[in-house]
Amino acid sequence: MPMHHQLAAAMGAILLAAVAQASAAEQVRSSVPPLLAAHDTNRDGKLTLVELDAAREQQVARFDANANGSLGVEEYGAWWLDSLRERMLRQFRVDDRDHDGAVTIDELKQRAAELVRRRDLDRDGALTAEELRPRARTRQASATPARAANIGASSTAVE
């Protein structure tokens, strides 16, 4: 078997293992927002500034390759990409509708069709800029005005 085929097979096996591991973890934490699950160190269901600051200090220490106490663009990029991995794995599991460890063009087309069906409010078969804008999640839409004012930009669902 050519080396590039062996490499591709090995990468596929690694991805499958990561997806399986992430899937098990996701089932346990599915009702807890990822930020809270990752950084609520005392597991009281609340995220304090002390917990966030400690997490940021650990992250900077982990990605500060030259140990100068700050992150240059390459170090910051590595941190940013690492932080997106869990989100990517969640989306992979959504897109892999038959759970075979691969996303096919048909699965992606099915997702696109569902997006159009859900968002095409005027049923003309096309999505306008307004129809594509992120919408507030329903549980947050019912939040009190004071609470809603404290919900940041991350409160919108992106599809």
C-alpha positions in Angstrom: 0.0 0.0 0.0 1.4 3.4 -0.9 2.6 5.6 1.9 0.0 8.3 1.3 -2.8 5.7 1.5 -1.3 4.4 4.8 -1.2 8.0 6.1 -4.8 8.6 5.1 -5.9 5.4 6.7 -4.1 6.3 9.9 -5.6 9.8 10.0 -9.0 8.3 9.4 -8.6 5.9 12.4 -7.4 8.8 14.6 -10.4 10.9 13.6 -12.8 8.0 14.3 -11.3 7.5 17.7 -11.5 11.3 18.5 -15.2 11.4 17.3 -16.1 8.4 19.5 -14.3 9.9 22.5 -15.9 13.3 21.9 -19.3 11.7 21.4 -19.2 10.0 24.8 -18.1 13.2 26.5 -20.8 15.1 24.6 -23.6 12.8 25.8 -22.6 13.5 29.4 -22.3 17.3 28.9 -25.0 17.8 26.2 -27.1 20.1 28.4 -24.2 22.1 29.8 -22.8 24.9 27.6 -19.2 24.0 26.5 -17.6 27.1 28.2 -19.3 26.2 31.5 -18.4 22.5 31.2 -14.8 23.3 30.5 -14.1 25.9 33.1 -16.5 25.5 36.1 -13.8 24.0 38.2 -15.8 23.6 41.4 -18.8 22.2 39.4 -21.3 24.5 41.0 -23.1 25.2 37.7 -21.7 28.8 37.7 -18.7 30.3 35.9 -16.9 33.0 37.8 -14.3 35.5 36.7 -11.8 33.7 39.0 -12.5 30.4 37.1 -12.2 32.2 33.7 -9.0 34.0 34.7 -7.5 30.7 35.8 -8.5 29.0 32.6 -6.9 31.8 30.5 -3.7 31.7 32.5 -3.5 27.9 31.9 -4.2 28.4 28.2 -1.6 31.1 27.7 1.0 29.0 29.6 0.1 26.0 27.3 0.4 27.9 24.0 3.2 30.4 24.9 5.9 28.5 23.0 8.6 31.1 23.8 7.6 31.5 27.4 7.5 35.3 27.2 4.1 35.6 29.0 2.2 36.6 25.9 0.9 35.0 22.7 2.2 36.1 19.3 0.1 35.6 16.3 1.3 32.0 15.6 0.8 31.0 19.3 -2.6 32.7 19.4 -3.6 30.9 16.2 -2.6 27.6 17.7 -4.8 28.3 20.8 -7.7 29.5 18.6 -7.6 26.4 16.4 -7.4 24.1 19.4 -10.4 25.8 21.0 -12.5 25.2 17.8 -11.7 21.4 17.8 -14.6 20.4 20.0 -17.1 22.5 18.0 -15.8 20.9 14.8 -16.3 17.4 16.3 -19.8 18.3 17.3 -20.6 19.5 13.8 -19.0 16.4 12.3 -21.3 14.2 14.4 -24.3 16.2 13.2 -23.2 16.0 9.5 -22.3 12.3 9.7 -26.0 11.3 9.7 -25.4 7.6 9.3 -22.7 7.6 11.9 -20.2 5.8 9.7 -17.3 8.1 10.5 -17.4 9.9 7.2 -19.4 12.9 5.8 -20.6 12.4 2.3 -21.8 15.0 -0.2 -25.3 13.6 0.1 -25.2 14.2 3.9 -24.0 17.8 3.3 -26.7 18.4 0.7 -29.3 17.1 3.1 -28.1 19.6 5.7 -28.3 22.4 3.1 -31.8 21.4 2.1 -32.9 21.5 5.8 -31.3 24.9 6.2 -33.3 26.3 3.3 -36.5 24.6 4.5 -36.0 26.1 8.0 -34.9 29.6 7.1 -36.8 30.3 3.8 -39.6 32.3 5.5 -41.2 33.4 2.3 -40.9 29.9 0.7 -39.4 31.2 -2.5 -36.6 28.6 -2.5 -33.9 31.2 -1.9 -32.3 32.6 1.3 -32.0 36.4 1.7 -29.5 38.1 4.0 -32.2 38.6 6.5 -33.2 35.0 6.5 -29.6 34.0 7.0 -28.9 36.3 9.9 -28.4 34.4 13.2 -31.4 34.3 15.4 -31.5 34.3 19.2 -32.0 30.9 20.7 -35.5 30.3 22.0 -34.5 29.8 25.6 -32.7 33.1 25.5 -35.4 34.9 23.7 -37.6 34.3 26.7 -34.9 35.6 29.1 -35.7 38.6 31.3 -34.6 42.0 29.9 -31.9 42.3 32.5 -30.6 38.8 31.8 -30.9 39.4 28.0 -28.7 42.5 28.3 -26.0 40.4 29.9 -26.0 37.8 27.2 -23.1 38.4 24.8 -22.6 38.0 21.1 -22.2 34.3 21.7 -25.9 33.9 22.4 -27.0 33.6 18.8 -27.3 30.3 17.1 -25.2 30.0 14.0 -26.4 27.5 11.4 
